[in-house]
């Protein structure tokens, strides 16, 4: 799955001279937690809700910002993060998830030809995963593969039993082996379980969606 399939396409952007106060009001109105900062159509930084909360009146003294101005009135370019890590629409979703985990960030702007075309958030990834795990008809199966097991062809195994592999997600376990979630359309529970056990795996749960 590519980033373009799940990213949020409507992106609210800030100009760099917008005050922190006005940006915070927009965040509340739009129910967003981050926004890119642009200048002449180019992204120059990103501001998060956490950044804005940090300069709420009473959290940062006037002397800690600049003489004659409260931090709340400062433009967002004084608190924005830069440079900004970005994604391309054709990047794989797993690449995006890895970058977000490694860098402990909740979203990445999606850029094509220097133009912001979307933003990928943790919520987008969760929705994509939920769509794979919960959608569709047929049998929902959770099974466990033993350590050092060869790569198994579940589609071929289910075919003779009247089953069709619809989706599969494999979660490697720290102690070895993997937990596998798959959806199969067609066939009966007994025949599906029999076919899977013949592959050398342990069937943990099977039910109809």
FENLIN-V483400 format. One record per pair of residues at least 4 apart in sequence whose ideal C-beta (glycine too) atoms are under 6 Angstrom apart, sorted by the first residue. I is the first residue (numbers start at 1). J is the second residue. D is the distance in whole Angstrom. If there is no record, write none. Layout:
i: [I & I]
j: [J & J]
d: [D & D]
This chain:
i: [1 & 1 & 2 & 3 & 3 & 3 & 3 & 3 & 3 & 3 & 4 & 6 & 6 & 7 & 7 & 7 & 8 & 8 & 8 & 9 & 11 & 11 & 12 & 12 & 13 & 13 & 14 & 14 & 14 & 14 & 14 & 16 & 16 & 16 & 17 & 18 & 18 & 18 & 19 & 20 & 20 & 20 & 20 & 20 & 21 & 23 & 24 & 26 & 27 & 27 & 33 & 34 & 34 & 35 & 36 & 36 & 36 & 36 & 37 & 37 & 37 & 37 & 38 & 39 & 43 & 45 & 45 & 45 & 46 & 46 & 47 & 47 & 47 & 51 & 55 & 55 & 57 & 60 & 60 & 62 & 65 & 69 & 74 & 76 & 85 & 86 & 86 & 87 & 87 & 87 & 87 & 89 & 89 & 91 & 91 & 96 & 97 & 99 & 100 & 106 & 107 & 107 & 108 & 109 & 109 & 110 & 110 & 110 & 111 & 112 & 120 & 130 & 131 & 132 & 136 & 136 & 137 & 138 & 138 & 138 & 138 & 139 & 139 & 139 & 140 & 140 & 140 & 141 & 141 & 142 & 142 & 142 & 143 & 143 & 143 & 143 & 143 & 144 & 144 & 144 & 145 & 145 & 145 & 145 & 146 & 147 & 147 & 152 & 154 & 155 & 157 & 157 & 158 & 158 & 158 & 158 & 161 & 161 & 161 & 162 & 162 & 163 & 163 & 163 & 163 & 164 & 164 & 165 & 166 & 166 & 167 & 168 & 169 & 170 & 170 & 171 & 172 & 173 & 184 & 187 & 187 & 189 & 193 & 196 & 196]
j: [5 & 93 & 90 & 7 & 87 & 89 & 91 & 96 & 110 & 120 & 89 & 124 & 128 & 110 & 118 & 120 & 118 & 119 & 124 & 118 & 116 & 119 & 30 & 35 & 36 & 38 & 18 & 23 & 35 & 37 & 76 & 37 & 39 & 77 & 75 & 22 & 23 & 76 & 73 & 52 & 55 & 72 & 74 & 76 & 72 & 76 & 52 & 30 & 32 & 49 & 49 & 48 & 107 & 47 & 43 & 46 & 109 & 116 & 44 & 45 & 76 & 80 & 43 & 44 & 116 & 80 & 81 & 82 & 81 & 84 & 51 & 76 & 80 & 79 & 60 & 71 & 72 & 64 & 71 & 70 & 71 & 73 & 78 & 80 & 108 & 109 & 111 & 91 & 96 & 108 & 110 & 110 & 112 & 95 & 96 & 120 & 125 & 103 & 105 & 122 & 119 & 121 & 120 & 116 & 119 & 117 & 118 & 120 & 116 & 117 & 124 & 134 & 135 & 167 & 166 & 183 & 209 & 166 & 183 & 184 & 185 & 184 & 192 & 206 & 183 & 207 & 209 & 182 & 206 & 181 & 204 & 205 & 180 & 196 & 201 & 203 & 204 & 179 & 202 & 204 & 149 & 177 & 178 & 201 & 177 & 176 & 177 & 199 & 165 & 165 & 195 & 199 & 163 & 165 & 184 & 195 & 187 & 191 & 195 & 186 & 187 & 184 & 186 & 187 & 192 & 185 & 186 & 184 & 183 & 185 & 183 & 182 & 181 & 178 & 180 & 179 & 178 & 177 & 192 & 191 & 192 & 206 & 203 & 201 & 203]
d: [5 & 5 & 6 & 5 & 5 & 6 & 5 & 6 & 6 & 6 & 4 & 5 & 4 & 5 & 4 & 5 & 6 & 5 & 6 & 5 & 6 & 5 & 6 & 5 & 5 & 5 & 5 & 6 & 5 & 5 & 5 & 5 & 5 & 4 & 5 & 5 & 5 & 5 & 5 & 6 & 5 & 6 & 6 & 6 & 5 & 5 & 5 & 6 & 5 & 6 & 4 & 4 & 5 & 6 & 5 & 5 & 5 & 6 & 5 & 4 & 6 & 5 & 5 & 5 & 6 & 3 & 6 & 4 & 5 & 5 & 5 & 5 & 5 & 5 & 5 & 4 & 5 & 5 & 4 & 6 & 4 & 5 & 5 & 6 & 6 & 5 & 4 & 5 & 5 & 5 & 5 & 6 & 6 & 5 & 6 & 5 & 6 & 6 & 5 & 5 & 6 & 4 & 5 & 6 & 5 & 5 & 4 & 6 & 6 & 5 & 5 & 6 & 5 & 5 & 5 & 6 & 6 & 6 & 5 & 5 & 4 & 5 & 6 & 6 & 6 & 6 & 5 & 5 & 5 & 6 & 5 & 4 & 5 & 6 & 5 & 5 & 6 & 6 & 4 & 6 & 5 & 5 & 5 & 5 & 5 & 3 & 4 & 5 & 5 & 4 & 5 & 5 & 4 & 6 & 5 & 5 & 5 & 4 & 5 & 5 & 4 & 4 & 5 & 4 & 5 & 5 & 5 & 6 & 4 & 5 & 5 & 4 & 5 & 5 & 5 & 5 & 5 & 5 & 6 & 5 & 5 & 6 & 5 & 6 & 5]
